[in-house]
Amino acid sequence: MGLRFGELAKIRGIIYYRLSPFEQRAFAGLFTHSLPNLFRRIRSQIFVIVPPFVVGYMVYDWGEKEHERLMRKQPADVTSSH
């Protein structure tokens, strides 16, 4: 047991646990650095990520509508049994 990360030491059968300064302030700078950086990253990548999803959704929606249209019965195809 030596002095390592967190200053864990054993002295005469007593163990002292200490947190590093980084562990004590887990949310330090959350509102001043992290959130603005998150919005900056989203803003810089939105035109790269969103268009393929929009095109994919439009193709999916068209395919679903076309499938529903093709699955309907056509009155001309139905022969009357009377």
mmCIF file of the N, C-alpha and C atoms, coordinates in Angstrom:
data_MODEL
# 
_entry.id   MODEL 
# 
loop_
_atom_site.group_PDB 
_atom_site.id 
_atom_site.type_symbol 
_atom_site.label_atom_id 
_atom_site.label_alt_id 
_atom_site.label_comp_id 
_atom_site.label_asym_id 
_atom_site.label_entity_id 
_atom_site.label_seq_id 
_atom_site.pdbx_PDB_ins_code 
_atom_site.Cartn_x 
_atom_site.Cartn_y 
_atom_site.Cartn_z 
_atom_site.occupancy 
_atom_site.B_iso_or_equiv 
_atom_site.pdbx_formal_charge 
_atom_site.auth_seq_id 
_atom_site.auth_comp_id 
_atom_site.auth_asym_id 
_atom_site.auth_atom_id 
_atom_site.pdbx_PDB_model_num 
ATOM 1   N N  . MET A 1 1  ? 0.844   -1.180  0.000   1.00 0.00 ? 1  MET A N  1 
ATOM 2   C CA . MET A 1 1  ? 0.000   0.000   0.000   1.00 0.00 ? 1  MET A CA 1 
ATOM 3   C C  . MET A 1 1  ? 0.887   1.240   0.000   1.00 0.00 ? 1  MET A C  1 
ATOM 4   N N  . GLY A 1 2  ? 1.023   1.837   -1.111  1.00 0.00 ? 2  GLY A N  1 
ATOM 5   C CA . GLY A 1 2  ? 1.809   3.052   -1.193  1.00 0.00 ? 2  GLY A CA 1 
ATOM 6   C C  . GLY A 1 2  ? 0.921   4.230   -1.491  1.00 0.00 ? 2  GLY A C  1 
ATOM 7   N N  . LEU A 1 3  ? 1.526   5.374   -1.677  1.00 0.00 ? 3  LEU A N  1 
ATOM 8   C CA . LEU A 1 3  ? 0.755   6.563   -2.051  1.00 0.00 ? 3  LEU A CA 1 
ATOM 9   C C  . LEU A 1 3  ? 0.497   6.498   -3.547  1.00 0.00 ? 3  LEU A C  1 
ATOM 10  N N  . ARG A 1 4  ? -0.726  6.265   -3.893  1.00 0.00 ? 4  ARG A N  1 
ATOM 11  C CA . ARG A 1 4  ? -1.115  6.182   -5.297  1.00 0.00 ? 4  ARG A CA 1 
ATOM 12  C C  . ARG A 1 4  ? -2.272  7.128   -5.541  1.00 0.00 ? 4  ARG A C  1 
ATOM 13  N N  . PHE A 1 5  ? -2.959  6.909   -6.648  1.00 0.00 ? 5  PHE A N  1 
ATOM 14  C CA . PHE A 1 5  ? -4.077  7.770   -7.000  1.00 0.00 ? 5  PHE A CA 1 
ATOM 15  C C  . PHE A 1 5  ? -5.105  7.795   -5.881  1.00 0.00 ? 5  PHE A C  1 
ATOM 16  N N  . GLY A 1 6  ? -5.499  8.956   -5.438  1.00 0.00 ? 6  GLY A N  1 
ATOM 17  C CA . GLY A 1 6  ? -6.458  9.085   -4.359  1.00 0.00 ? 6  GLY A CA 1 
ATOM 18  C C  . GLY A 1 6  ? -5.808  9.076   -2.987  1.00 0.00 ? 6  GLY A C  1 
ATOM 19  N N  . GLU A 1 7  ? -4.480  8.958   -2.935  1.00 0.00 ? 7  GLU A N  1 
ATOM 20  C CA . GLU A 1 7  ? -3.744  9.003   -1.670  1.00 0.00 ? 7  GLU A CA 1 
ATOM 21  C C  . GLU A 1 7  ? -4.200  7.923   -0.700  1.00 0.00 ? 7  GLU A C  1 
ATOM 22  N N  . LEU A 1 8  ? -4.340  6.695   -1.189  1.00 0.00 ? 8  LEU A N  1 
ATOM 23  C CA . LEU A 1 8  ? -4.718  5.584   -0.326  1.00 0.00 ? 8  LEU A CA 1 
ATOM 24  C C  . LEU A 1 8  ? -3.484  5.178   0.470   1.00 0.00 ? 8  LEU A C  1 
ATOM 25  N N  . ALA A 1 9  ? -3.582  5.214   1.775   1.00 0.00 ? 9  ALA A N  1 
ATOM 26  C CA . ALA A 1 9  ? -2.436  4.875   2.622   1.00 0.00 ? 9  ALA A CA 1 
ATOM 27  C C  . ALA A 1 9  ? -2.913  4.094   3.828   1.00 0.00 ? 9  ALA A C  1 
ATOM 28  N N  . LYS A 1 10 ? -2.078  3.194   4.313   1.00 0.00 ? 10 LYS A N  1 
ATOM 29  C CA . LYS A 1 10 ? -2.397  2.415   5.507   1.00 0.00 ? 10 LYS A CA 1 
ATOM 30  C C  . LYS A 1 10 ? -1.390  2.802   6.592   1.00 0.00 ? 10 LYS A C  1 
ATOM 31  N N  . ILE A 1 11 ? -1.908  3.364   7.671   1.00 0.00 ? 11 ILE A N  1 
ATOM 32  C CA . ILE A 1 11 ? -1.045  3.815   8.762   1.00 0.00 ? 11 ILE A CA 1 
ATOM 33  C C  . ILE A 1 11 ? -1.541  3.160   10.042  1.00 0.00 ? 11 ILE A C  1 
ATOM 34  N N  . ARG A 1 12 ? -0.732  2.271   10.634  1.00 0.00 ? 12 ARG A N  1 
ATOM 35  C CA . ARG A 1 12 ? -1.033  1.594   11.899  1.00 0.00 ? 12 ARG A CA 1 
ATOM 36  C C  . ARG A 1 12 ? -2.429  0.963   11.913  1.00 0.00 ? 12 ARG A C  1 
ATOM 37  N N  . GLY A 1 13 ? -2.770  0.273   10.849  1.00 0.00 ? 13 GLY A N  1 
ATOM 38  C CA . GLY A 1 13 ? -4.043  -0.416  10.806  1.00 0.00 ? 13 GLY A CA 1 
ATOM 39  C C  . GLY A 1 13 ? -5.231  0.456   10.451  1.00 0.00 ? 13 GLY A C  1 
ATOM 40  N N  . ILE A 1 14 ? -5.004  1.729   10.195  1.00 0.00 ? 14 ILE A N  1 
ATOM 41  C CA . ILE A 1 14 ? -6.083  2.638   9.807   1.00 0.00 ? 14 ILE A CA 1 
ATOM 42  C C  . ILE A 1 14 ? -5.920  2.964   8.333   1.00 0.00 ? 14 ILE A C  1 
ATOM 43  N N  . ILE A 1 15 ? -6.999  2.833   7.599   1.00 0.00 ? 15 ILE A N  1 
ATOM 44  C CA . ILE A 1 15 ? -6.962  3.130   6.172   1.00 0.00 ? 15 ILE A CA 1 
ATOM 45  C C  . ILE A 1 15 ? -7.709  4.432   5.936   1.00 0.00 ? 15 ILE A C  1 
ATOM 46  N N  . TYR A 1 16 ? -7.056  5.366   5.301   1.00 0.00 ? 16 TYR A N  1 
ATOM 47  C CA . TYR A 1 16 ? -7.664  6.644   4.957   1.00 0.00 ? 16 TYR A CA 1 
ATOM 48  C C  . TYR A 1 16 ? -7.973  6.648   3.466   1.00 0.00 ? 16 TYR A C  1 
ATOM 49  N N  . TYR A 1 17 ? -9.179  7.024   3.127   1.00 0.00 ? 17 TYR A N  1 
ATOM 50  C CA . TYR A 1 17 ? -9.578  7.143   1.728   1.00 0.00 ? 17 TYR A CA 1 
ATOM 51  C C  . TYR A 1 17 ? -9.773  8.618   1.426   1.00 0.00 ? 17 TYR A C  1 
ATOM 52  N N  . ARG A 1 18 ? -9.176  9.073   0.367   1.00 0.00 ? 18 ARG A N  1 
ATOM 53  C CA . ARG A 1 18 ? -9.352  10.465  -0.050  1.00 0.00 ? 18 ARG A CA 1 
ATOM 54  C C  . ARG A 1 18 ? -9.680  10.499  -1.526  1.00 0.00 ? 18 ARG A C  1 
ATOM 55  N N  . LEU A 1 19 ? -10.528 11.411  -1.884  1.00 0.00 ? 19 LEU A N  1 
ATOM 56  C CA . LEU A 1 19 ? -10.886 11.577  -3.284  1.00 0.00 ? 19 LEU A CA 1 
ATOM 57  C C  . LEU A 1 19 ? -9.936  12.560  -3.954  1.00 0.00 ? 19 LEU A C  1 
ATOM 58  N N  . SER A 1 20 ? -9.706  12.334  -5.232  1.00 0.00 ? 20 SER A N  1 
ATOM 59  C CA . SER A 1 20 ? -8.904  13.303  -5.971  1.00 0.00 ? 20 SER A CA 1 
ATOM 60  C C  . SER A 1 20 ? -9.768  14.542  -6.217  1.00 0.00 ? 20 SER A C  1 
ATOM 61  N N  . PRO A 1 21 ? -9.161  15.694  -6.506  1.00 0.00 ? 21 PRO A N  1 
ATOM 62  C CA . PRO A 1 21 ? -9.946  16.903  -6.778  1.00 0.00 ? 21 PRO A CA 1 
ATOM 63  C C  . PRO A 1 21 ? -10.900 16.733  -7.966  1.00 0.00 ? 21 PRO A C  1 
ATOM 64  N N  . PHE A 1 22 ? -10.552 15.876  -8.912  1.00 0.00 ? 22 PHE A N  1 
ATOM 65  C CA . PHE A 1 22 ? -11.417 15.668  -10.067 1.00 0.00 ? 22 PHE A CA 1 
ATOM 66  C C  . PHE A 1 22 ? -12.672 14.897  -9.674  1.00 0.00 ? 22 PHE A C  1 
ATOM 67  N N  . GLU A 1 23 ? -12.545 13.972  -8.739  1.00 0.00 ? 23 GLU A N  1 
ATOM 68  C CA . GLU A 1 23 ? -13.713 13.208  -8.290  1.00 0.00 ? 23 GLU A CA 1 
ATOM 69  C C  . GLU A 1 23 ? -14.609 14.041  -7.373  1.00 0.00 ? 23 GLU A C  1 
ATOM 70  N N  . GLN A 1 24 ? -14.054 15.009  -6.694  1.00 0.00 ? 24 GLN A N  1 
ATOM 71  C CA . GLN A 1 24 ? -14.849 15.831  -5.790  1.00 0.00 ? 24 GLN A CA 1 
ATOM 72  C C  . GLN A 1 24 ? -15.751 16.784  -6.561  1.00 0.00 ? 24 GLN A C  1 
ATOM 73  N N  . ARG A 1 25 ? -15.319 17.188  -7.730  1.00 0.00 ? 25 ARG A N  1 
ATOM 74  C CA . ARG A 1 25 ? -16.104 18.141  -8.520  1.00 0.00 ? 25 ARG A CA 1 
ATOM 75  C C  . ARG A 1 25 ? -16.505 17.489  -9.847  1.00 0.00 ? 25 ARG A C  1 
ATOM 76  N N  . ALA A 1 26 ? -17.381 16.521  -9.752  1.00 0.00 ? 26 ALA A N  1 
ATOM 77  C CA . ALA A 1 26 ? -17.764 15.759  -10.943 1.00 0.00 ? 26 ALA A CA 1 
ATOM 78  C C  . ALA A 1 26 ? -18.497 16.617  -11.963 1.00 0.00 ? 26 ALA A C  1 
ATOM 79  N N  . PHE A 1 27 ? -19.257 17.617  -11.522 1.00 0.00 ? 27 PHE A N  1 
ATOM 80  C CA . PHE A 1 27 ? -20.037 18.441  -12.445 1.00 0.00 ? 27 PHE A CA 1 
ATOM 81  C C  . PHE A 1 27 ? -19.461 19.843  -12.579 1.00 0.00 ? 27 PHE A C  1 
ATOM 82  N N  . ALA A 1 28 ? -18.191 20.004  -12.291 1.00 0.00 ? 28 ALA A N  1 
ATOM 83  C CA . ALA A 1 28 ? -17.556 21.325  -12.416 1.00 0.00 ? 28 ALA A CA 1 
ATOM 84  C C  . ALA A 1 28 ? -17.541 21.744  -13.877 1.00 0.00 ? 28 ALA A C  1 
ATOM 85  N N  . GLY A 1 29 ? -18.005 22.936  -14.159 1.00 0.00 ? 29 GLY A N  1 
ATOM 86  C CA . GLY A 1 29 ? -17.999 23.463  -15.518 1.00 0.00 ? 29 GLY A CA 1 
ATOM 87  C C  . GLY A 1 29 ? -19.082 22.906  -16.412 1.00 0.00 ? 29 GLY A C  1 
ATOM 88  N N  . LEU A 1 30 ? -20.072 22.256  -15.840 1.00 0.00 ? 30 LEU A N  1 
ATOM 89  C CA . LEU A 1 30 ? -21.127 21.667  -16.660 1.00 0.00 ? 30 LEU A CA 1 
ATOM 90  C C  . LEU A 1 30 ? -21.873 22.730  -17.449 1.00 0.00 ? 30 LEU A C  1 
ATOM 91  N N  . PHE A 1 31 ? -22.295 23.784  -16.785 1.00 0.00 ? 31 PHE A N  1 
ATOM 92  C CA . PHE A 1 31 ? -23.094 24.807  -17.461 1.00 0.00 ? 31 PHE A CA 1 
ATOM 93  C C  . PHE A 1 31 ? -22.234 25.816  -18.199 1.00 0.00 ? 31 PHE A C  1 
ATOM 94  N N  . THR A 1 32 ? -21.004 26.012  -17.775 1.00 0.00 ? 32 THR A N  1 
ATOM 95  C CA . THR A 1 32 ? -20.168 27.031  -18.425 1.00 0.00 ? 32 THR A CA 1 
ATOM 96  C C  . THR A 1 32 ? -19.363 26.480  -19.586 1.00 0.00 ? 32 THR A C  1 
ATOM 97  N N  . HIS A 1 33 ? -19.046 25.175  -19.571 1.00 0.00 ? 33 HIS A N  1 
ATOM 98  C CA . HIS A 1 33 ? -18.230 24.620  -20.650 1.00 0.00 ? 33 HIS A CA 1 
ATOM 99  C C  . HIS A 1 33 ? -18.915 23.500  -21.420 1.00 0.00 ? 33 HIS A C  1 
ATOM 100 N N  . SER A 1 34 ? -19.492 22.554  -20.716 1.00 0.00 ? 34 SER A N  1 
ATOM 101 C CA . SER A 1 34 ? -20.010 21.355  -21.376 1.00 0.00 ? 34 SER A CA 1 
ATOM 102 C C  . SER A 1 34 ? -21.238 21.623  -22.239 1.00 0.00 ? 34 SER A C  1 
ATOM 103 N N  . LEU A 1 35 ? -22.220 22.308  -21.709 1.00 0.00 ? 35 LEU A N  1 
ATOM 104 C CA . LEU A 1 35 ? -23.439 22.554  -22.492 1.00 0.00 ? 35 LEU A CA 1 
ATOM 105 C C  . LEU A 1 35 ? -23.186 23.448  -23.704 1.00 0.00 ? 35 LEU A C  1 
ATOM 106 N N  . PRO A 1 36 ? -22.447 24.551  -23.567 1.00 0.00 ? 36 PRO A N  1 
ATOM 107 C CA . PRO A 1 36 ? -22.153 25.325  -24.775 1.00 0.00 ? 36 PRO A CA 1 
ATOM 108 C C  . PRO A 1 36 ? -21.375 24.520  -25.819 1.00 0.00 ? 36 PRO A C  1 
ATOM 109 N N  . ASN A 1 37 ? -20.462 23.662  -25.362 1.00 0.00 ? 37 ASN A N  1 
ATOM 110 C CA . ASN A 1 37 ? -19.710 22.824  -26.292 1.00 0.00 ? 37 ASN A CA 1 
ATOM 111 C C  . ASN A 1 37 ? -20.627 21.819  -26.972 1.00 0.00 ? 37 ASN A C  1 
ATOM 112 N N  . LEU A 1 38 ? -21.582 21.280  -26.251 1.00 0.00 ? 38 LEU A N  1 
ATOM 113 C CA . LEU A 1 38 ? -22.551 20.351  -26.830 1.00 0.00 ? 38 LEU A CA 1 
ATOM 114 C C  . LEU A 1 38 ? -23.350 21.032  -27.942 1.00 0.00 ? 38 LEU A C  1 
ATOM 115 N N  . PHE A 1 39 ? -23.848 22.233  -27.673 1.00 0.00 ? 39 PHE A N  1 
ATOM 116 C CA . PHE A 1 39 ? -24.628 22.950  -28.686 1.00 0.00 ? 39 PHE A CA 1 
ATOM 117 C C  . PHE A 1 39 ? -23.773 23.335  -29.888 1.00 0.00 ? 39 PHE A C  1 
ATOM 118 N N  . ARG A 1 40 ? -22.517 23.672  -29.653 1.00 0.00 ? 40 ARG A N  1 
ATOM 119 C CA . ARG A 1 40 ? -21.607 24.002  -30.759 1.00 0.00 ? 40 ARG A CA 1 
ATOM 120 C C  . ARG A 1 40 ? -21.394 22.784  -31.638 1.00 0.00 ? 40 ARG A C  1 
ATOM 121 N N  . ARG A 1 41 ? -21.197 21.629  -31.032 1.00 0.00 ? 41 ARG A N  1 
ATOM 122 C CA . ARG A 1 41 ? -20.986 20.407  -31.814 1.00 0.00 ? 41 ARG A CA 1 
ATOM 123 C C  . ARG A 1 41 ? -22.226 20.014  -32.597 1.00 0.00 ? 41 ARG A C  1 
ATOM 124 N N  . ILE A 1 42 ? -23.395 20.144  -31.966 1.00 0.00 ? 42 ILE A N  1 
ATOM 125 C CA . ILE A 1 42 ? -24.643 19.825  -32.672 1.00 0.00 ? 42 ILE A CA 1 
ATOM 126 C C  . ILE A 1 42 ? -24.829 20.758  -33.860 1.00 0.00 ? 42 ILE A C  1 
ATOM 127 N N  . ARG A 1 43 ? -24.606 22.052  -33.634 1.00 0.00 ? 43 ARG A N  1 
ATOM 128 C CA . ARG A 1 43 ? -24.785 23.033  -34.703 1.00 0.00 ? 43 ARG A CA 1 
ATOM 129 C C  . ARG A 1 43 ? -23.817 22.787  -35.862 1.00 0.00 ? 43 ARG A C  1 
ATOM 130 N N  . SER A 1 44 ? -22.602 22.330  -35.560 1.00 0.00 ? 44 SER A N  1 
ATOM 131 C CA . SER A 1 44 ? -21.629 22.113  -36.631 1.00 0.00 ? 44 SER A CA 1 
ATOM 132 C C  . SER A 1 44 ? -21.898 20.830  -37.413 1.00 0.00 ? 44 SER A C  1 
ATOM 133 N N  . GLN A 1 45 ? -22.612 19.873  -36.840 1.00 0.00 ? 45 GLN A N  1 
ATOM 134 C CA . GLN A 1 45 ? -22.834 18.587  -37.503 1.00 0.00 ? 45 GLN A CA 1 
ATOM 135 C C  . GLN A 1 45 ? -24.261 18.372  -37.989 1.00 0.00 ? 45 GLN A C  1 
ATOM 136 N N  . ILE A 1 46 ? -25.161 19.309  -37.736 1.00 0.00 ? 46 ILE A N  1 
ATOM 137 C CA . ILE A 1 46 ? -26.572 19.070  -38.038 1.00 0.00 ? 46 ILE A CA 1 
ATOM 138 C C  . ILE A 1 46 ? -26.826 18.896  -39.538 1.00 0.00 ? 46 ILE A C  1 
ATOM 139 N N  . PHE A 1 47 ? -26.076 19.615  -40.388 1.00 0.00 ? 47 PHE A N  1 
ATOM 140 C CA . PHE A 1 47 ? -26.287 19.507  -41.830 1.00 0.00 ? 47 PHE A CA 1 
ATOM 141 C C  . PHE A 1 47 ? -25.612 18.269  -42.416 1.00 0.00 ? 47 PHE A C  1 
ATOM 142 N N  . VAL A 1 48 ? -24.822 17.581  -41.625 1.00 0.00 ? 48 VAL A N  1 
ATOM 143 C CA . VAL A 1 48 ? -24.210 16.333  -42.071 1.00 0.00 ? 48 VAL A CA 1 
ATOM 144 C C  . VAL A 1 48 ? -25.092 15.146  -41.679 1.00 0.00 ? 48 VAL A C  1 
ATOM 145 N N  . ILE A 1 49 ? -25.733 15.222  -40.534 1.00 0.00 ? 49 ILE A N  1 
ATOM 146 C CA . ILE A 1 49 ? -26.487 14.090  -39.989 1.00 0.00 ? 49 ILE A CA 1 
ATOM 147 C C  . ILE A 1 49 ? -27.947 14.093  -40.428 1.00 0.00 ? 49 ILE A C  1 
ATOM 148 N N  . VAL A 1 50 ? -28.603 15.233  -40.414 1.00 0.00 ? 50 VAL A N  1 
ATOM 149 C CA . VAL A 1 50 ? -30.055 15.294  -40.628 1.00 0.00 ? 50 VAL A CA 1 
ATOM 150 C C  . VAL A 1 50 ? -30.491 14.956  -42.053 1.00 0.00 ? 50 VAL A C  1 
ATOM 151 N N  . PRO A 1 51 ? -29.850 15.462  -43.120 1.00 0.00 ? 51 PRO A N  1 
ATOM 152 C CA . PRO A 1 51 ? -30.353 15.162  -44.472 1.00 0.00 ? 51 PRO A CA 1 
ATOM 153 C C  . PRO A 1 51 ? -30.493 13.679  -44.801 1.00 0.00 ? 51 PRO A C  1 
ATOM 154 N N  . PRO A 1 52 ? -29.525 12.813  -44.473 1.00 0.00 ? 52 PRO A N  1 
ATOM 155 C CA . PRO A 1 52 ? -29.757 11.389  -44.773 1.00 0.00 ? 52 PRO A CA 1 
ATOM 156 C C  . PRO A 1 52 ? -30.956 10.806  -44.028 1.00 0.00 ? 52 PRO A C  1 
ATOM 157 N N  . PHE A 1 53 ? -31.184 11.247  -42.804 1.00 0.00 ? 53 PHE A N  1 
ATOM 158 C CA . PHE A 1 53 ? -32.340 10.754  -42.061 1.00 0.00 ? 53 PHE A CA 1 
ATOM 159 C C  . PHE A 1 53 ? -33.642 11.245  -42.690 1.00 0.00 ? 53 PHE A C  1 
ATOM 160 N N  . VAL A 1 54 ? -33.670 12.481  -43.151 1.00 0.00 ? 54 VAL A N  1 
ATOM 161 C CA . VAL A 1 54 ? -34.868 13.019  -43.792 1.00 0.00 ? 54 VAL A CA 1 
ATOM 162 C C  . VAL A 1 54 ? -35.149 12.263  -45.089 1.00 0.00 ? 54 VAL A C  1 
ATOM 163 N N  . VAL A 1 55 ? -34.122 12.054  -45.905 1.00 0.00 ? 55 VAL A N  1 
ATOM 164 C CA . VAL A 1 55 ? -34.301 11.318  -47.156 1.00 0.00 ? 55 VAL A CA 1 
ATOM 165 C C  . VAL A 1 55 ? -34.742 9.882   -46.864 1.00 0.00 ? 55 VAL A C  1 
ATOM 166 N N  . GLY A 1 56 ? -34.124 9.258   -45.878 1.00 0.00 ? 56 GLY A N  1 
ATOM 167 C CA . GLY A 1 56 ? -34.511 7.889   -45.510 1.00 0.00 ? 56 GLY A CA 1 
ATOM 168 C C  . GLY A 1 56 ? -35.958 7.809   -45.058 1.00 0.00 ? 56 GLY A C  1 
ATOM 169 N N  . TYR A 1 57 ? -36.393 8.783   -44.263 1.00 0.00 ? 57 TYR A N  1 
ATOM 170 C CA . TYR A 1 57 ? -37.792 8.791   -43.813 1.00 0.00 ? 57 TYR A CA 1 
ATOM 171 C C  . TYR A 1 57 ? -38.743 9.003   -44.990 1.00 0.00 ? 57 TYR A C  1 
ATOM 172 N N  . MET A 1 58 ? -38.378 9.885   -45.906 1.00 0.00 ? 58 MET A N  1 
ATOM 173 C CA . MET A 1 58 ? -39.248 10.130  -47.056 1.00 0.00 ? 58 MET A CA 1 
ATOM 174 C C  . MET A 1 58 ? -39.376 8.878   -47.914 1.00 0.00 ? 58 MET A C  1 
ATOM 175 N N  . VAL A 1 59 ? -38.283 8.149   -48.126 1.00 0.00 ? 59 VAL A N  1 
ATOM 176 C CA . VAL A 1 59 ? -38.338 6.906   -48.898 1.00 0.00 ? 59 VAL A CA 1 
ATOM 177 C C  . VAL A 1 59 ? -39.187 5.868   -48.172 1.00 0.00 ? 59 VAL A C  1 
ATOM 178 N N  . TYR A 1 60 ? -38.997 5.746   -46.859 1.00 0.00 ? 60 TYR A N  1 
ATOM 179 C CA . TYR A 1 60 ? -39.786 4.803   -46.068 1.00 0.00 ? 60 TYR A CA 1 
ATOM 180 C C  . TYR A 1 60 ? -41.269 5.142   -46.137 1.00 0.00 ? 60 TYR A C  1 
ATOM 181 N N  . ASP A 1 61 ? -41.608 6.416   -45.965 1.00 0.00 ? 61 ASP A N  1 
ATOM 182 C CA . ASP A 1 61 ? -43.002 6.846   -45.993 1.00 0.00 ? 61 ASP A CA 1 
ATOM 183 C C  . ASP A 1 61 ? -43.621 6.581   -47.367 1.00 0.00 ? 61 ASP A C  1 
ATOM 184 N N  . TRP A 1 62 ? -42.872 6.880   -48.434 1.00 0.00 ? 62 TRP A N  1 
ATOM 185 C CA . TRP A 1 62 ? -43.376 6.620   -49.779 1.00 0.00 ? 62 TRP A CA 1 
ATOM 186 C C  . TRP A 1 62 ? -43.603 5.118   -49.974 1.00 0.00 ? 62 TRP A C  1 
ATOM 187 N N  . GLY A 1 63 ? -42.667 4.304   -49.508 1.00 0.00 ? 63 GLY A N  1 
ATOM 188 C CA . GLY A 1 63 ? -42.808 2.852   -49.660 1.00 0.00 ? 63 GLY A CA 1 
ATOM 189 C C  . GLY A 1 63 ? -44.020 2.321   -48.923 1.00 0.00 ? 63 GLY A C  1 
ATOM 190 N N  . GLU A 1 64 ? -44.265 2.815   -47.721 1.00 0.00 ? 64 GLU A N  1 
ATOM 191 C CA . GLU A 1 64 ? -45.431 2.369   -46.957 1.00 0.00 ? 64 GLU A CA 1 
ATOM 192 C C  . GLU A 1 64 ? -46.730 2.771   -47.654 1.00 0.00 ? 64 GLU A C  1 
ATOM 193 N N  . LYS A 1 65 ? -46.803 3.993   -48.153 1.00 0.00 ? 65 LYS A N  1 
ATOM 194 C CA . LYS A 1 65 ? -48.017 4.452   -48.846 1.00 0.00 ? 65 LYS A CA 1 
ATOM 195 C C  . LYS A 1 65 ? -48.233 3.674   -50.141 1.00 0.00 ? 65 LYS A C  1 
ATOM 196 N N  . GLU A 1 66 ? -47.164 3.414   -50.865 1.00 0.00 ? 66 GLU A N  1 
ATOM 197 C CA . GLU A 1 66 ? -47.270 2.664   -52.116 1.00 0.00 ? 66 GLU A CA 1 
ATOM 198 C C  . GLU A 1 66 ? -47.710 1.231   -51.835 1.00 0.00 ? 66 GLU A C  1 
ATOM 199 N N  . HIS A 1 67 ? -47.200 0.636   -50.792 1.00 0.00 ? 67 HIS A N  1 
ATOM 200 C CA . HIS A 1 67 ? -47.602 -0.719  -50.424 1.00 0.00 ? 67 HIS A CA 1 
ATOM 201 C C  . HIS A 1 67 ? -49.090 -0.758  -50.070 1.00 0.00 ? 67 HIS A C  1 
ATOM 202 N N  . GLU A 1 68 ? -49.545 0.196   -49.280 1.00 0.00 ? 68 GLU A N  1 
ATOM 203 C CA . GLU A 1 68 ? -50.970 0.255   -48.930 1.00 0.00 ? 68 GLU A CA 1 
ATOM 204 C C  . GLU A 1 68 ? -51.827 0.439   -50.180 1.00 0.00 ? 68 GLU A C  1 
ATOM 205 N N  . ARG A 1 69 ? -51.366 1.291   -51.103 1.00 0.00 ? 69 ARG A N  1 
ATOM 206 C CA . ARG A 1 69 ? -52.129 1.520   -52.335 1.00 0.00 ? 69 ARG A CA 1 
ATOM 207 C C  . ARG A 1 69 ? -52.200 0.245   -53.166 1.00 0.00 ? 69 ARG A C  1 
ATOM 208 N N  . LEU A 1 70 ? -51.115 -0.483  -53.268 1.00 0.00 ? 70 LEU A N  1 
ATOM 209 C CA . LEU A 1 70 ? -51.101 -1.692  -54.081 1.00 0.00 ? 70 LEU A CA 1 
ATOM 210 C C  . LEU A 1 70 ? -51.864 -2.851  -53.430 1.00 0.00 ? 70 LEU A C  1 
ATOM 211 N N  . MET A 1 71 ? -52.019 -2.830  -52.133 1.00 0.00 ? 71 MET A N  1 
ATOM 212 C CA . MET A 1 71 ? -52.722 -3.915  -51.445 1.00 0.00 ? 71 MET A CA 1 
ATOM 213 C C  . MET A 1 71 ? -54.237 -3.732  -51.473 1.00 0.00 ? 71 MET A C  1 
ATOM 214 N N  . ARG A 1 72 ? -54.743 -2.588  -51.897 1.00 0.00 ? 72 ARG A N  1 
ATOM 215 C CA . ARG A 1 72 ? -56.188 -2.373  -51.984 1.00 0.00 ? 72 ARG A CA 1 
ATOM 216 C C  . ARG A 1 72 ? -56.769 -3.175  -53.140 1.00 0.00 ? 72 ARG A C  1 
ATOM 217 N N  . LYS A 1 73 ? -58.006 -3.608  -52.959 1.00 0.00 ? 73 LYS A N  1 
ATOM 218 C CA . LYS A 1 73 ? -58.686 -4.299  -54.036 1.00 0.00 ? 73 LYS A CA 1 
ATOM 219 C C  . LYS A 1 73 ? -59.063 -3.316  -55.119 1.00 0.00 ? 73 LYS A C  1 
ATOM 220 N N  . GLN A 1 74 ? -58.893 -3.728  -56.328 1.00 0.00 ? 74 GLN A N  1 
ATOM 221 C CA . GLN A 1 74 ? -59.321 -2.921  -57.474 1.00 0.00 ? 74 GLN A CA 1 
ATOM 222 C C  . GLN A 1 74 ? -60.716 -3.393  -57.880 1.00 0.00 ? 74 GLN A C  1 
ATOM 223 N N  . PRO A 1 75 ? -61.695 -2.485  -57.961 1.00 0.00 ? 75 PRO A N  1 
ATOM 224 C CA . PRO A 1 75 ? -63.061 -2.923  -58.332 1.00 0.00 ? 75 PRO A CA 1 
ATOM 225 C C  . PRO A 1 75 ? -63.089 -3.624  -59.688 1.00 0.00 ? 75 PRO A C  1 
ATOM 226 N N  . ALA A 1 76 ? -62.244 -3.282  -60.601 1.00 0.00 ? 76 ALA A N  1 
ATOM 227 C CA . ALA A 1 76 ? -62.247 -3.913  -61.929 1.00 0.00 ? 76 ALA A CA 1 
ATOM 228 C C  . ALA A 1 76 ? -61.733 -5.351  -61.865 1.00 0.00 ? 76 ALA A C  1 
ATOM 229 N N  . ASP A 1 77 ? -60.886 -5.666  -60.907 1.00 0.00 ? 77 ASP A N  1 
ATOM 230 C CA . ASP A 1 77 ? -60.315 -7.010  -60.796 1.00 0.00 ? 77 ASP A CA 1 
ATOM 231 C C  . ASP A 1 77 ? -61.266 -8.005  -60.130 1.00 0.00 ? 77 ASP A C  1 
ATOM 232 N N  . VAL A 1 78 ? -62.252 -7.518  -59.397 1.00 0.00 ? 78 VAL A N  1 
ATOM 233 C CA . VAL A 1 78 ? -63.155 -8.396  -58.679 1.00 0.00 ? 78 VAL A CA 1 
ATOM 234 C C  . VAL A 1 78 ? -64.268 -8.846  -59.634 1.00 0.00 ? 78 VAL A C  1 
ATOM 235 N N  . THR A 1 79 ? -64.405 -10.157 -59.795 1.00 0.00 ? 79 THR A N  1 
ATOM 236 C CA . THR A 1 79 ? -65.456 -10.663 -60.672 1.00 0.00 ? 79 THR A CA 1 
ATOM 237 C C  . THR A 1 79 ? -66.710 -10.921 -59.838 1.00 0.00 ? 79 THR A C  1 
ATOM 238 N N  . SER A 1 80 ? -67.815 -10.593 -60.398 1.00 0.00 ? 80 SER A N  1 
ATOM 239 C CA . SER A 1 80 ? -69.080 -10.749 -59.683 1.00 0.00 ? 80 SER A CA 1 
ATOM 240 C C  . SER A 1 80 ? -69.525 -12.207 -59.807 1.00 0.00 ? 80 SER A C  1 
ATOM 241 N N  . SER A 1 81 ? -69.970 -12.778 -58.689 1.00 0.00 ? 81 SER A N  1 
ATOM 242 C CA . SER A 1 81 ? -70.426 -14.178 -58.699 1.00 0.00 ? 81 SER A CA 1 
ATOM 243 C C  . SER A 1 81 ? -71.934 -14.277 -58.928 1.00 0.00 ? 81 SER A C  1 
ATOM 244 N N  . HIS A 1 82 ? -72.633 -13.175 -59.166 1.00 0.00 ? 82 HIS A N  1 
ATOM 245 C CA . HIS A 1 82 ? -74.082 -13.181 -59.383 1.00 0.00 ? 82 HIS A CA 1 
ATOM 246 C C  . HIS A 1 82 ? -74.417 -13.509 -60.782 1.00 0.00 ? 82 HIS A C  1 
# 
